[in-house]
Amino acid sequence: MELFKTILNWCGTGFDETAVLLVLMIFDSILGVSWRFRRKRFMISSTAVNGIIRNTLTCLLPSLLELIRLELDHHSMIFRIISLLISIIIGFTLLQSICANLKMNGVDLPQIIENIFGEAIQAELDDKEKRL
């Protein structure tokens, strides 16, 4: 149990998790815009705006849980555990999108990333191509 508490303390609070997720989201957005720029497409489309809004709101979930925990003055670890799990899931999807955007921008990904994210990257690439 002490190891688990140490891991939770190392990960920080929901506010810290939100900050990391927002940085990933901004990086993903920059890669998406650079790809559009290289393809001479509209920089901002309704799909891009909807994606940014959706990603921003989901990235704020860990902070929302932290605010609820603080308001309830709840010292149980359940909020921290749920917040960490949500952050991991959102972070994974953002990393998948970042890898797809990198690939669309012509960057060759290391083989280990291809092994981990391979099918997810291909699904993301197919989805992005459909949205054009």
C-alpha positions in Angstrom: 0.0 0.0 0.0 2.9 2.4 0.7 4.2 1.8 -2.8 0.9 2.8 -4.2 0.8 6.0 -2.1 4.3 6.8 -3.3 3.2 6.4 -6.9 0.2 8.7 -6.4 2.3 11.3 -4.7 4.9 11.2 -7.5 2.1 11.7 -10.0 0.9 14.8 -8.2 -2.6 16.1 -8.0 -5.3 16.4 -10.6 -4.0 19.9 -11.3 -0.6 18.5 -12.2 -2.2 15.8 -14.4 -4.3 18.4 -16.2 -1.2 20.5 -16.9 0.6 17.6 -18.5 -2.5 16.7 -20.6 -2.9 20.3 -21.7 0.8 20.4 -22.8 0.2 17.2 -24.8 -2.9 18.6 -26.3 -1.2 21.8 -27.4 1.7 19.8 -29.0 -0.9 17.7 -30.8 -2.7 20.8 -32.1 0.5 22.3 -33.3 1.4 19.2 -35.2 -2.1 19.1 -36.7 -1.9 22.7 -37.8 1.6 22.2 -39.3 0.3 19.2 -41.3 -2.6 21.3 -42.6 -0.1 24.1 -43.4 2.1 21.8 -45.4 -0.9 20.4 -47.3 -2.2 24.0 -48.0 -5.5 23.3 -46.3 -7.6 25.6 -44.1 -5.8 26.1 -40.9 -8.8 26.0 -38.7 -11.9 24.0 -39.6 -15.0 23.2 -37.6 -13.6 19.7 -37.1 -10.4 21.1 -35.7 -12.2 23.6 -33.4 -14.5 20.8 -32.2 -11.5 18.6 -31.5 -9.7 21.3 -29.6 -12.8 22.1 -27.5 -13.4 18.3 -26.8 -9.7 17.7 -25.9 -9.6 20.8 -23.6 -12.7 19.7 -21.7 -11.5 16.1 -21.3 -8.0 17.4 -20.2 -9.8 19.4 -17.5 -11.4 16.3 -15.9 -8.6 15.5 -13.5 -8.7 19.1 -12.2 -12.5 18.9 -11.8 -12.1 15.7 -9.7 -9.4 17.5 -7.6 -11.8 20.4 -7.0 -14.6 18.1 -6.0 -12.2 16.2 -3.6 -11.1 19.5 -2.1 -14.6 20.9 -1.8 -15.8 17.7 -0.1 -12.6 17.7 2.1 -12.3 14.0 1.2 -9.0 12.4 2.1 -9.7 9.0 0.6 -7.4 8.0 -2.2 -10.3 7.0 -4.5 -10.4 10.5 -6.2 -6.7 10.4 -6.8 -6.8 6.9 -8.2 -9.7 7.7 -10.5 -8.0 10.9 -11.6 -4.8 9.1 -12.4 -6.6 6.4 -14.4 -8.5 9.1 -16.4 -5.3 10.9 -17.0 -3.6 7.7 -18.3 -6.5 7.0 -20.7 -6.6 10.6 -22.0 -2.8 10.7 -22.2 -2.7 7.5 -24.2 -5.2 8.8 -26.7 -3.3 12.1 -27.0 0.0 10.2 -27.5 -1.7 8.2 -30.2 -2.9 11.3 -32.0 0.6 12.9 -31.6 2.2 9.8 -33.2 -0.3 9.9 -36.0 0.3 13.6 -36.6 4.1 13.0 -36.5 3.7 10.3 -39.1 1.5 12.5 -41.3 4.2 15.2 -41.1 6.7 12.7 -42.5 8.5 11.8 -39.3 9.7 8.2 -39.1 8.7 6.8 -35.6 11.1 4.5 -33.7 10.2 0.8 -34.0 9.3 0.5 -30.4 6.6 3.2 -30.8 5.4 1.4 -33.9 5.1 -1.8 -31.9 3.2 -0.2 -29.0 0.9 2.2 -31.0 1.0 0.6 -34.5 -2.7 -0.4 -35.0 -3.9 2.7 -33.0 -1.8 5.0 -35.2 -3.1 3.4 -38.4 -6.7 3.8 -37.1 -6.0 7.5 -36.3 -4.4 8.1 -39.7 -7.4 6.5 -41.4 -9.8 8.7 -39.3 -7.8 11.9 -40.1 -7.7 11.1 -43.8 -11.5 10.6 -43.8 -12.0 14.1 -42.2 -10.4 15.9 -45.0 
